[in-house]
Amino acid sequence: MIINLTQHDININGVIIPPSGGVARCSEGSTRAGTIEGFPVATKTFSDTIGLPEPQASVYYIVSTLVRLANQHRTDILSPDLPIRDDNGCVCGCQILIRNKGNGKFTSEK
């Protein structure tokens, strides 16, 4: 089972996975870091992930790339990759889902 924890339909080569209603996010904060050539600059930090359920056997979660990268230890989370663009250049889908490396080869059987 794949559960979409984003706010958007995920279109993978024409197959739509609708949002589940839950959203996984990273808490963020920013600190003013001064200016560069007169432009304001800040640093941004990301901390706790909220809205991401604990791993379950045979359940995979689609999340943003940021959430996936903030949770490198999790191999049950996926994010869209290799965007598909429409005639106007807007992203309208993806070709694959990407996951964290984990240990060894990935299969859908656990």
Biopython code that builds the backbone (N, CA, C, O; Angstrom):
import numpy as np
from Bio.PDB.StructureBuilder import StructureBuilder

atoms = [
    (1, "MET", "N", (0.844, -1.180, 0.000)),
    (1, "MET", "CA", (0.000, 0.000, 0.000)),
    (1, "MET", "C", (0.889, 1.242, 0.000)),
    (1, "MET", "O", (1.882, 1.305, 0.725)),
    (2, "ILE", "N", (0.526, 2.219, -0.811)),
    (2, "ILE", "CA", (1.233, 3.498, -0.870)),
    (2, "ILE", "C", (0.273, 4.594, -0.421)),
    (2, "ILE", "O", (-0.832, 4.718, -0.950)),
    (3, "ILE", "N", (0.697, 5.383, 0.551)),
    (3, "ILE", "CA", (-0.108, 6.468, 1.117)),
    (3, "ILE", "C", (0.575, 7.791, 0.796)),
    (3, "ILE", "O", (1.757, 7.970, 1.092)),
    (4, "ASN", "N", (-0.163, 8.715, 0.192)),
    (4, "ASN", "CA", (0.354, 10.023, -0.193)),
    (4, "ASN", "C", (0.200, 11.000, 0.974)),
    (4, "ASN", "O", (-0.914, 11.398, 1.312)),
    (5, "LEU", "N", (1.326, 11.385, 1.588)),
    (5, "LEU", "CA", (1.320, 12.336, 2.696)),
    (5, "LEU", "C", (1.730, 13.733, 2.242)),
    (5, "LEU", "O", (2.354, 14.477, 2.999)),
    (6, "THR", "N", (1.378, 14.094, 0.995)),
    (6, "THR", "CA", (1.557, 15.464, 0.515)),
    (6, "THR", "C", (0.174, 16.075, 0.318)),
    (6, "THR", "O", (-0.838, 15.394, 0.477)),
    (7, "GLN", "N", (0.134, 17.348, -0.026)),
    (7, "GLN", "CA", (-1.141, 18.021, -0.273)),
    (7, "GLN", "C", (-1.579, 17.929, -1.726)),
    (7, "GLN", "O", (-2.616, 18.485, -2.089)),
    (8, "HIS", "N", (-0.813, 17.242, -2.562)),
    (8, "HIS", "CA", (-1.050, 17.255, -3.999)),
    (8, "HIS", "C", (-1.273, 15.844, -4.538)),
    (8, "HIS", "O", (-0.767, 14.865, -3.989)),
    (9, "ASP", "N", (-2.049, 15.760, -5.634)),
    (9, "ASP", "CA", (-2.083, 14.507, -6.380)),
    (9, "ASP", "C", (-0.671, 14.200, -6.839)),
    (9, "ASP", "O", (0.050, 15.102, -7.267)),
    (10, "ILE", "N", (-0.271, 12.956, -6.759)),
    (10, "ILE", "CA", (1.019, 12.532, -7.295)),
    (10, "ILE", "C", (0.730, 11.726, -8.551)),
    (10, "ILE", "O", (0.089, 10.677, -8.495)),
    (11, "ASN", "N", (1.215, 12.231, -9.693)),
    (11, "ASN", "CA", (1.007, 11.605, -11.001)),
    (11, "ASN", "C", (2.307, 10.897, -11.384)),
    (11, "ASN", "O", (3.316, 11.536, -11.683)),
    (12, "ILE", "N", (2.258, 9.566, -11.368)),
    (12, "ILE", "CA", (3.440, 8.775, -11.728)),
    (12, "ILE", "C", (3.141, 8.112, -13.063)),
    (12, "ILE", "O", (2.446, 7.098, -13.126)),
    (13, "ASN", "N", (3.675, 8.699, -14.131)),
    (13, "ASN", "CA", (3.451, 8.171, -15.479)),
    (13, "ASN", "C", (1.967, 7.959, -15.771)),
    (13, "ASN", "O", (1.587, 6.955, -16.373)),
    (14, "GLY", "N", (1.134, 8.902, -15.345)),
    (14, "GLY", "CA", (-0.289, 8.846, -15.635)),
    (14, "GLY", "C", (-1.139, 8.161, -14.583)),
    (14, "GLY", "O", (-2.365, 8.201, -14.680)),
    (15, "VAL", "N", (-0.538, 7.537, -13.585)),
    (15, "VAL", "CA", (-1.289, 6.930, -12.478)),
    (15, "VAL", "C", (-1.318, 7.947, -11.344)),
    (15, "VAL", "O", (-0.273, 8.379, -10.858)),
    (16, "ILE", "N", (-2.519, 8.323, -10.930)),
    (16, "ILE", "CA", (-2.688, 9.363, -9.907)),
    (16, "ILE", "C", (-2.860, 8.731, -8.537)),
    (16, "ILE", "O", (-3.691, 7.843, -8.346)),
    (17, "ILE", "N", (-2.055, 9.205, -7.578)),
    (17, "ILE", "CA", (-2.222, 8.823, -6.178)),
    (17, "ILE", "C", (-2.677, 10.075, -5.444)),
    (17, "ILE", "O", (-1.895, 11.008, -5.264)),
    (18, "PRO", "N", (-3.947, 10.103, -5.016)),
    (18, "PRO", "CA", (-4.467, 11.322, -4.378)),
    (18, "PRO", "C", (-3.922, 11.502, -2.958)),
    (18, "PRO", "O", (-3.452, 10.546, -2.342)),
    (19, "PRO", "N", (-3.990, 12.738, -2.442)),
    (19, "PRO", "CA", (-3.575, 12.977, -1.061)),
    (19, "PRO", "C", (-4.436, 12.156, -0.101)),
    (19, "PRO", "O", (-5.626, 11.946, -0.339)),
    (20, "SER", "N", (-3.820, 11.701, 0.980)),
    (20, "SER", "CA", (-4.546, 10.894, 1.966)),
    (20, "SER", "C", (-5.315, 11.750, 2.957)),
    (20, "SER", "O", (-6.218, 11.263, 3.636)),
    (21, "GLY", "N", (-4.960, 13.015, 3.040)),
    (21, "GLY", "CA", (-5.549, 13.890, 4.053)),
    (21, "GLY", "C", (-4.538, 14.237, 5.139)),
    (21, "GLY", "O", (-4.643, 15.285, 5.777)),
    (22, "GLY", "N", (-3.559, 13.359, 5.351)),
    (22, "GLY", "CA", (-2.471, 13.647, 6.277)),
    (22, "GLY", "C", (-1.318, 14.267, 5.513)),
    (22, "GLY", "O", (-1.143, 13.993, 4.325)),
    (23, "VAL", "N", (-0.526, 15.104, 6.181)),
    (23, "VAL", "CA", (0.624, 15.743, 5.539)),
    (23, "VAL", "C", (1.832, 15.631, 6.461)),
    (23, "VAL", "O", (1.773, 16.030, 7.624)),
    (24, "ALA", "N", (2.927, 15.087, 5.935)),
    (24, "ALA", "CA", (4.194, 15.033, 6.682)),
    (24, "ALA", "C", (4.991, 16.292, 6.367)),
    (24, "ALA", "O", (5.130, 16.676, 5.205)),
    (25, "ARG", "N", (5.515, 16.933, 7.415)),
    (25, "ARG", "CA", (6.277, 18.171, 7.253)),
    (25, "ARG", "C", (7.456, 18.188, 8.217)),
    (25, "ARG", "O", (7.468, 17.479, 9.223)),
    (26, "CYS", "N", (8.441, 19.009, 7.890)),
    (26, "CYS", "CA", (9.553, 19.280, 8.806)),
    (26, "CYS", "C", (9.330, 20.651, 9.426)),
    (26, "CYS", "O", (8.965, 21.607, 8.742)),
    (27, "SER", "N", (9.553, 20.730, 10.724)),
    (27, "SER", "CA", (9.524, 22.033, 11.376)),
    (27, "SER", "C", (10.711, 22.832, 10.860)),
    (27, "SER", "O", (11.774, 22.267, 10.603)),
    (28, "GLU", "N", (10.542, 24.128, 10.707)),
    (28, "GLU", "CA", (11.636, 24.947, 10.202)),
    (28, "GLU", "C", (11.746, 26.247, 10.972)),
    (28, "GLU", "O", (10.778, 26.742, 11.551)),
    (29, "GLY", "N", (12.937, 26.777, 10.962)),
    (29, "GLY", "CA", (13.192, 28.069, 11.573)),
    (29, "GLY", "C", (14.227, 28.810, 10.744)),
    (29, "GLY", "O", (15.012, 28.194, 10.023)),
    (30, "SER", "N", (14.225, 30.118, 10.846)),
    (30, "SER", "CA", (15.229, 30.887, 10.117)),
    (30, "SER", "C", (15.805, 31.964, 11.033)),
    (30, "SER", "O", (15.143, 32.461, 11.944)),
    (31, "THR", "N", (17.051, 32.301, 10.757)),
    (31, "THR", "CA", (17.763, 33.307, 11.536)),
    (31, "THR", "C", (18.414, 34.277, 10.576)),
    (31, "THR", "O", (19.098, 33.867, 9.638)),
    (32, "ARG", "N", (18.208, 35.537, 10.803)),
    (32, "ARG", "CA", (18.823, 36.568, 9.968)),
    (32, "ARG", "C", (20.332, 36.468, 10.083)),
    (32, "ARG", "O", (20.871, 36.435, 11.189)),
    (33, "ALA", "N", (21.023, 36.419, 8.938)),
    (33, "ALA", "CA", (22.470, 36.219, 8.935)),
    (33, "ALA", "C", (23.222, 37.418, 8.368)),
    (33, "ALA", "O", (24.417, 37.315, 8.089)),
    (34, "GLY", "N", (22.549, 38.550, 8.191)),
    (34, "GLY", "CA", (23.216, 39.738, 7.686)),
    (34, "GLY", "C", (22.813, 40.040, 6.262)),
    (34, "GLY", "O", (21.691, 39.750, 5.847)),
    (35, "THR", "N", (23.748, 40.632, 5.503)),
    (35, "THR", "CA", (23.480, 40.993, 4.116)),
    (35, "THR", "C", (24.669, 40.629, 3.246)),
    (35, "THR", "O", (25.805, 40.545, 3.713)),
    (36, "ILE", "N", (24.381, 40.417, 1.982)),
    (36, "ILE", "CA", (25.419, 40.229, 0.966)),
    (36, "ILE", "C", (25.105, 41.221, -0.147)),
    (36, "ILE", "O", (24.057, 41.153, -0.788)),
    (37, "GLU", "N", (26.030, 42.135, -0.358)),
    (37, "GLU", "CA", (25.869, 43.195, -1.363)),
    (37, "GLU", "C", (24.516, 43.903, -1.222)),
    (37, "GLU", "O", (23.860, 44.239, -2.208)),
    (38, "GLY", "N", (24.126, 44.114, 0.033)),
    (38, "GLY", "CA", (22.902, 44.847, 0.324)),
    (38, "GLY", "C", (21.638, 43.999, 0.382)),
    (38, "GLY", "O", (20.579, 44.504, 0.754)),
    (39, "PHE", "N", (21.726, 42.735, 0.026)),
    (39, "PHE", "CA", (20.548, 41.860, 0.068)),
    (39, "PHE", "C", (20.497, 41.113, 1.392)),
    (39, "PHE", "O", (21.516, 40.598, 1.852)),
    (40, "PRO", "N", (19.305, 41.046, 2.018)),
    (40, "PRO", "CA", (19.189, 40.320, 3.280)),
    (40, "PRO", "C", (19.411, 38.815, 3.067)),
    (40, "PRO", "O", (18.968, 38.238, 2.075)),
    (41, "VAL", "N", (20.107, 38.205, 4.024)),
    (41, "VAL", "CA", (20.413, 36.775, 3.968)),
    (41, "VAL", "C", (20.036, 36.156, 5.310)),
    (41, "VAL", "O", (20.243, 36.762, 6.362)),
    (42, "ALA", "N", (19.488, 34.956, 5.268)),
    (42, "ALA", "CA", (19.147, 34.224, 6.485)),
    (42, "ALA", "C", (19.642, 32.792, 6.358)),
    (42, "ALA", "O", (19.924, 32.312, 5.261)),
    (43, "THR", "N", (19.741, 32.125, 7.486)),
    (43, "THR", "CA", (20.002, 30.690, 7.489)),
    (43, "THR", "C", (18.706, 29.997, 7.866)),
    (43, "THR", "O", (17.912, 30.533, 8.640)),
    (44, "LYS", "N", (18.491, 28.817, 7.327)),
    (44, "LYS", "CA", (17.271, 28.070, 7.608)),
    (44, "LYS", "C", (17.669, 26.721, 8.175)),
    (44, "LYS", "O", (18.587, 26.072, 7.674)),
    (45, "THR", "N", (16.975, 26.304, 9.218)),
    (45, "THR", "CA", (17.198, 24.995, 9.810)),
    (45, "THR", "C", (15.892, 24.212, 9.789)),
    (45, "THR", "O", (14.807, 24.781, 9.911)),
    (46, "PHE", "N", (16.013, 22.928, 9.636)),
    (46, "PHE", "CA", (14.866, 22.030, 9.654)),
    (46, "PHE", "C", (15.067, 21.045, 10.789)),
    (46, "PHE", "O", (16.161, 20.511, 10.973)),
    (47, "SER", "N", (14.008, 20.806, 11.550)),
    (47, "SER", "CA", (14.148, 19.911, 12.696)),
    (47, "SER", "C", (13.089, 18.820, 12.635)),
    (47, "SER", "O", (12.950, 18.141, 11.618)),
    (48, "ASP", "N", (12.363, 18.655, 13.691)),
    (48, "ASP", "CA", (11.433, 17.535, 13.835)),
    (48, "ASP", "C", (10.498, 17.372, 12.644)),
    (48, "ASP", "O", (10.010, 18.346, 12.070)),
    (49, "THR", "N", (10.264, 16.111, 12.291)),
    (49, "THR", "CA", (9.263, 15.787, 11.275)),
    (49, "THR", "C", (7.946, 15.542, 11.989)),
    (49, "THR", "O", (7.886, 14.789, 12.961)),
    (50, "ILE", "N", (6.893, 16.180, 11.500)),
    (50, "ILE", "CA", (5.565, 15.968, 12.073)),
    (50, "ILE", "C", (4.665, 15.350, 11.003)),
    (50, "ILE", "O", (4.829, 15.612, 9.812)),
    (51, "GLY", "N", (3.724, 14.538, 11.439)),
    (51, "GLY", "CA", (2.759, 13.956, 10.521)),
    (51, "GLY", "C", (3.243, 12.723, 9.777)),
    (51, "GLY", "O", (2.576, 12.270, 8.847)),
    (52, "LEU", "N", (4.395, 12.164, 10.165)),
    (52, "LEU", "CA", (4.919, 10.966, 9.511)),
    (52, "LEU", "C", (4.683, 9.778, 10.434)),
    (52, "LEU", "O", (5.303, 9.687, 11.494)),
    (53, "PRO", "N", (3.796, 8.867, 10.045)),
    (53, "PRO", "CA", (3.511, 7.712, 10.904)),
    (53, "PRO", "C", (4.734, 6.812, 11.072)),
    (53, "PRO", "O", (5.672, 6.865, 10.277)),
    (54, "GLU", "N", (4.707, 6.003, 12.096)),
    (54, "GLU", "CA", (5.748, 4.993, 12.307)),
    (54, "GLU", "C", (5.681, 3.978, 11.169)),
    (54, "GLU", "O", (4.614, 3.777, 10.587)),
    (55, "PRO", "N", (6.806, 3.334, 10.841)),
    (55, "PRO", "CA", (6.807, 2.322, 9.780)),
    (55, "PRO", "C", (5.820, 1.186, 10.076)),
    (55, "PRO", "O", (5.627, 0.784, 11.223)),
    (56, "GLN", "N", (5.208, 0.689, 9.009)),
    (56, "GLN", "CA", (4.307, -0.461, 9.087)),
    (56, "GLN", "C", (4.679, -1.422, 7.969)),
    (56, "GLN", "O", (5.101, -0.992, 6.895)),
    (57, "ALA", "N", (4.528, -2.700, 8.209)),
    (57, "ALA", "CA", (4.844, -3.712, 7.199)),
    (57, "ALA", "C", (4.032, -3.461, 5.935)),
    (57, "ALA", "O", (2.816, -3.275, 5.999)),
    (58, "SER", "N", (4.700, -3.456, 4.793)),
    (58, "SER", "CA", (4.086, -3.330, 3.459)),
    (58, "SER", "C", (3.360, -2.013, 3.225)),
    (58, "SER", "O", (2.496, -1.937, 2.351)),
    (59, "VAL", "N", (3.693, -0.964, 3.993)),
    (59, "VAL", "CA", (3.107, 0.366, 3.802)),
    (59, "VAL", "C", (4.241, 1.327, 3.467)),
    (59, "VAL", "O", (5.265, 1.359, 4.149)),
    (60, "TYR", "N", (4.045, 2.115, 2.402)),
    (60, "TYR", "CA", (5.017, 3.104, 1.952)),
    (60, "TYR", "C", (4.328, 4.462, 1.909)),
    (60, "TYR", "O", (3.145, 4.559, 1.584)),
    (61, "TYR", "N", (5.076, 5.500, 2.238)),
    (61, "TYR", "CA", (4.527, 6.852, 2.311)),
    (61, "TYR", "C", (5.218, 7.749, 1.290)),
    (61, "TYR", "O", (6.447, 7.797, 1.227)),
    (62, "ILE", "N", (4.417, 8.463, 0.485)),
    (62, "ILE", "CA", (4.965, 9.485, -0.400)),
    (62, "ILE", "C", (5.012, 10.787, 0.390)),
    (62, "ILE", "O", (4.013, 11.228, 0.959)),
    (63, "VAL", "N", (6.206, 11.393, 0.409)),
    (63, "VAL", "CA", (6.434, 12.637, 1.146)),
    (63, "VAL", "C", (7.238, 13.580, 0.261)),
    (63, "VAL", "O", (7.690, 13.188, -0.815)),
    (64, "SER", "N", (7.417, 14.805, 0.702)),
    (64, "SER", "CA", (8.280, 15.744, -0.033)),
    (64, "SER", "C", (9.724, 15.269, 0.038)),
    (64, "SER", "O", (10.090, 14.487, 0.914)),
    (65, "THR", "N", (10.533, 15.749, -0.889)),
    (65, "THR", "CA", (11.952, 15.411, -0.874)),
    (65, "THR", "C", (12.596, 15.866, 0.430)),
    (65, "THR", "O", (13.441, 15.159, 0.978)),
    (66, "LEU", "N", (12.212, 17.029, 0.930)),
    (66, "LEU", "CA", (12.770, 17.542, 2.176)),
    (66, "LEU", "C", (12.503, 16.578, 3.331)),
    (66, "LEU", "O", (13.413, 16.267, 4.099)),
    (67, "VAL", "N", (11.273, 16.108, 3.458)),
    (67, "VAL", "CA", (10.933, 15.164, 4.530)),
    (67, "VAL", "C", (11.723, 13.866, 4.358)),
    (67, "VAL", "O", (12.236, 13.315, 5.332)),
    (68, "ARG", "N", (11.820, 13.381, 3.120)),
    (68, "ARG", "CA", (12.570, 12.138, 2.884)),
    (68, "ARG", "C", (14.034, 12.304, 3.292)),
    (68, "ARG", "O", (14.591, 11.441, 3.971)),
    (69, "LEU", "N", (14.661, 13.413, 2.879)),
    (69, "LEU", "CA", (16.072, 13.631, 3.188)),
    (69, "LEU", "C", (16.312, 13.867, 4.680)),
    (69, "LEU", "O", (17.388, 13.557, 5.191)),
    (70, "ALA", "N", (15.326, 14.407, 5.370)),
    (70, "ALA", "CA", (15.447, 14.625, 6.809)),
    (70, "ALA", "C", (15.293, 13.326, 7.598)),
    (70, "ALA", "O", (15.546, 13.294, 8.802)),
    (71, "ASN", "N", (14.880, 12.261, 6.921)),
    (71, "ASN", "CA", (14.648, 10.978, 7.574)),
    (71, "ASN", "C", (15.390, 9.866, 6.833)),
    (71, "ASN", "O", (14.793, 8.881, 6.399)),
    (72, "GLN", "N", (16.704, 10.049, 6.698)),
    (72, "GLN", "CA", (17.534, 9.110, 5.932)),
    (72, "GLN", "C", (17.444, 7.677, 6.440)),
    (72, "GLN", "O", (17.671, 6.742, 5.671)),
    (73, "HIS", "N", (17.124, 7.483, 7.697)),
    (73, "HIS", "CA", (17.042, 6.145, 8.272)),
    (73, "HIS", "C", (15.788, 5.384, 7.829)),
    (73, "HIS", "O", (15.690, 4.176, 8.042)),
    (74, "ARG", "N", (14.840, 6.079, 7.222)),
    (74, "ARG", "CA", (13.571, 5.459, 6.829)),
    (74, "ARG", "C", (13.620, 5.015, 5.372)),
    (74, "ARG", "O", (13.867, 5.830, 4.484)),
    (75, "THR", "N", (13.388, 3.732, 5.123)),
    (75, "THR", "CA", (13.342, 3.217, 3.747)),
    (75, "THR", "C", (11.911, 3.002, 3.272)),
    (75, "THR", "O", (11.691, 2.516, 2.162)),
    (76, "ASP", "N", (10.944, 3.360, 4.098)),
    (76, "ASP", "CA", (9.529, 3.208, 3.735)),
    (76, "ASP", "C", (8.935, 4.507, 3.214)),
    (76, "ASP", "O", (7.731, 4.578, 2.969)),
    (77, "ILE", "N", (9.763, 5.543, 3.041)),
    (77, "ILE", "CA", (9.250, 6.810, 2.520)),
    (77, "ILE", "C", (9.829, 7.067, 1.133)),
    (77, "ILE", "O", (10.988, 6.760, 0.852)),
    (78, "LEU", "N", (8.995, 7.635, 0.285)),
    (78, "LEU", "CA", (9.293, 7.849, -1.129)),
    (78, "LEU", "C", (9.002, 9.299, -1.483)),
    (78, "LEU", "O", (8.159, 9.939, -0.854)),
    (79, "SER", "N", (9.699, 9.820, -2.492)),
    (79, "SER", "CA", (9.353, 11.150, -3.001)),
    (79, "SER", "C", (9.444, 11.130, -4.527)),
    (79, "SER", "O", (10.211, 10.353, -5.096)),
    (80, "PRO", "N", (8.657, 11.990, -5.188)),
    (80, "PRO", "CA", (8.657, 12.037, -6.652)),
    (80, "PRO", "C", (10.018, 12.460, -7.194)),
    (80, "PRO", "O", (10.718, 13.263, -6.578)),
    (81, "ASP", "N", (10.391, 11.905, -8.367)),
    (81, "ASP", "CA", (11.652, 12.277, -9.006)),
    (81, "ASP", "C", (11.487, 12.174, -10.518)),
    (81, "ASP", "O", (10.536, 11.562, -11.003)),
    (82, "LEU", "N", (12.405, 12.767, -11.254)),
    (82, "LEU", "CA", (12.387, 12.850, -12.715)),
    (82, "LEU", "C", (11.054, 13.446, -13.187)),
    (82, "LEU", "O", (10.175, 12.725, -13.659)),
    (83, "PRO", "N", (10.920, 14.761, -13.052)),
    (83, "PRO", "CA", (9.651, 15.423, -13.371)),
    (83, "PRO", "C", (9.235, 15.285, -14.834)),
    (83, "PRO", "O", (10.069, 15.236, -15.738)),
    (84, "ILE", "N", (7.932, 15.223, -15.033)),
    (84, "ILE", "CA", (7.319, 15.287, -16.364)),
    (84, "ILE", "C", (6.716, 16.683, -16.475)),
    (84, "ILE", "O", (6.006, 17.127, -15.572)),
    (85, "ARG", "N", (6.994, 17.376, -17.576)),
    (85, "ARG", "CA", (6.505, 18.747, -17.756)),
    (85, "ARG", "C", (5.491, 18.818, -18.888)),
    (85, "ARG", "O", (5.570, 18.066, -19.860)),
    (86, "ASP", "N", (4.535, 19.737, -18.747)),
    (86, "ASP", "CA", (3.563, 19.955, -19.814)),
    (86, "ASP", "C", (4.146, 20.895, -20.870)),
    (86, "ASP", "O", (5.311, 21.283, -20.781)),
    (87, "ASP", "N", (3.348, 21.256, -21.857)),
    (87, "ASP", "CA", (3.825, 22.114, -22.954)),
    (87, "ASP", "C", (4.271, 23.494, -22.493)),
    (87, "ASP", "O", (5.031, 24.165, -23.191)),
    (88, "ASN", "N", (3.803, 23.927, -21.314)),
    (88, "ASN", "CA", (4.190, 25.227, -20.773)),
    (88, "ASN", "C", (5.390, 25.145, -19.843)),
    (88, "ASN", "O", (5.820, 26.158, -19.293)),
    (89, "GLY", "N", (5.933, 23.948, -19.663)),
    (89, "GLY", "CA", (7.088, 23.767, -18.800)),
    (89, "GLY", "C", (6.754, 23.529, -17.340)),
    (89, "GLY", "O", (7.655, 23.420, -16.507)),
    (90, "CYS", "N", (5.462, 23.447, -17.018)),
    (90, "CYS", "CA", (5.052, 23.224, -15.632)),
    (90, "CYS", "C", (5.110, 21.726, -15.309)),
    (90, "CYS", "O", (4.755, 20.888, -16.138)),
    (91, "VAL", "N", (5.559, 21.408, -14.105)),
    (91, "VAL", "CA", (5.615, 20.011, -13.681)),
    (91, "VAL", "C", (4.185, 19.489, -13.521)),
    (91, "VAL", "O", (3.372, 20.088, -12.816)),
    (92, "CYS", "N", (3.890, 18.374, -14.180)),
    (92, "CYS", "CA", (2.551, 17.780, -14.100)),
    (92, "CYS", "C", (2.599, 16.320, -13.660)),
    (92, "CYS", "O", (1.560, 15.664, -13.577)),
    (93, "GLY", "N", (3.783, 15.812, -13.379)),
    (93, "GLY", "CA", (3.916, 14.431, -12.930)),
    (93, "GLY", "C", (5.375, 14.079, -12.752)),
    (93, "GLY", "O", (6.259, 14.930, -12.855)),
    (94, "CYS", "N", (5.610, 12.799, -12.482)),
    (94, "CYS", "CA", (6.983, 12.316, -12.339)),
    (94, "CYS", "C", (7.107, 10.952, -13.002)),
    (94, "CYS", "O", (6.113, 10.276, -13.268)),
    (95, "GLN", "N", (8.341, 10.569, -13.260)),
    (95, "GLN", "CA", (8.592, 9.283, -13.897)),
    (95, "GLN", "C", (8.809, 8.172, -12.884)),
    (95, "GLN", "O", (8.466, 7.019, -13.146)),
    (96, "ILE", "N", (9.379, 8.507, -11.724)),
    (96, "ILE", "CA", (9.676, 7.486, -10.719)),
    (96, "ILE", "C", (9.471, 8.046, -9.318)),
    (96, "ILE", "O", (9.349, 9.255, -9.123)),
    (97, "LEU", "N", (9.436, 7.151, -8.364)),
    (97, "LEU", "CA", (9.525, 7.512, -6.953)),
    (97, "LEU", "C", (10.924, 7.132, -6.495)),
    (97, "LEU", "O", (11.470, 6.114, -6.920)),
    (98, "ILE", "N", (11.499, 7.954, -5.628)),
    (98, "ILE", "CA", (12.842, 7.704, -5.125)),
    (98, "ILE", "C", (12.747, 7.448, -3.624)),
    (98, "ILE", "O", (11.880, 8.000, -2.947)),
    (99, "ARG", "N", (13.639, 6.613, -3.113)),
    (99, "ARG", "CA", (13.634, 6.298, -1.688)),
    (99, "ARG", "C", (15.035, 6.434, -1.120)),
    (99, "ARG", "O", (16.006, 6.553, -1.867)),
    (100, "ASN", "N", (15.140, 6.417, 0.192)),
    (100, "ASN", "CA", (16.444, 6.429, 0.843)),
    (100, "ASN", "C", (17.104, 5.075, 0.633)),
    (100, "ASN", "O", (16.429, 4.054, 0.509)),
    (101, "LYS", "N", (18.422, 5.080, 0.596)),
    (101, "LYS", "CA", (19.168, 3.880, 0.221)),
    (101, "LYS", "C", (18.937, 2.698, 1.156)),
    (101, "LYS", "O", (18.646, 1.601, 0.678)),
    (102, "GLY", "N", (19.051, 2.874, 2.430)),
    (102, "GLY", "CA", (18.880, 1.754, 3.356)),
    (102, "GLY", "C", (19.903, 0.665, 3.100)),
    (102, "GLY", "O", (21.017, 0.940, 2.655)),
    (103, "ASN", "N", (19.528, -0.553, 3.379)),
    (103, "ASN", "CA", (20.431, -1.693, 3.216)),
    (103, "ASN", "C", (19.977, -2.554, 2.053)),
    (103, "ASN", "O", (18.869, -3.090, 2.068)),
    (104, "GLY", "N", (20.821, -2.690, 1.050)),
    (104, "GLY", "CA", (20.558, -3.643, -0.019)),
    (104, "GLY", "C", (19.513, -3.197, -1.014)),
    (104, "GLY", "O", (19.163, -2.019, -1.094)),
    (105, "LYS", "N", (19.026, -4.156, -1.767)),
    (105, "LYS", "CA", (18.097, -3.916, -2.872)),
    (105, "LYS", "C", (16.667, -3.817, -2.361)),
    (105, "LYS", "O", (16.277, -4.511, -1.422)),
    (106, "PHE", "N", (15.908, -2.960, -2.984)),
    (106, "PHE", "CA", (14.517, -2.732, -2.596)),
    (106, "PHE", "C", (13.578, -3.662, -3.342)),
    (106, "PHE", "O", (13.702, -3.845, -4.553)),
    (107, "THR", "N", (12.655, -4.239, -2.625)),
    (107, "THR", "CA", (11.547, -4.971, -3.246)),
    (107, "THR", "C", (10.282, -4.581, -2.510)),
    (107, "THR", "O", (10.344, -4.057, -1.398)),
    (108, "SER", "N", (9.151, -4.828, -3.113)),
    (108, "SER", "CA", (7.887, -4.468, -2.446)),
    (108, "SER", "C", (7.520, -5.482, -1.378)),
    (108, "SER", "O", (6.642, -5.212, -0.559)),
    (109, "GLU", "N", (8.160, -6.630, -1.365)),
    (109, "GLU", "CA", (7.900, -7.615, -0.319)),
    (109, "GLU", "C", (8.814, -7.338, 0.865)),
    (109, "GLU", "O", (10.005, -7.078, 0.695)),
    (110, "LYS", "N", (8.256, -7.394, 2.040)),
    (110, "LYS", "CA", (9.068, -7.174, 3.252)),
    (110, "LYS", "C", (9.192, -8.457, 4.019)),
    (110, "LYS", "O", (9.834, -8.488, 5.069)),
]
sb = StructureBuilder()
sb.init_structure("model")
sb.init_model(0)
sb.init_chain("A")
sb.init_seg("    ")
for serial, (resi, resn, name, xyz) in enumerate(atoms, 1):
    if name == "N":
        sb.init_residue(resn, " ", resi, " ")
    sb.init_atom(name, np.array(xyz, "f"), 0.0, 1.0, " ", f" {name:<3s}", serial, name[0])
structure = sb.get_structure()
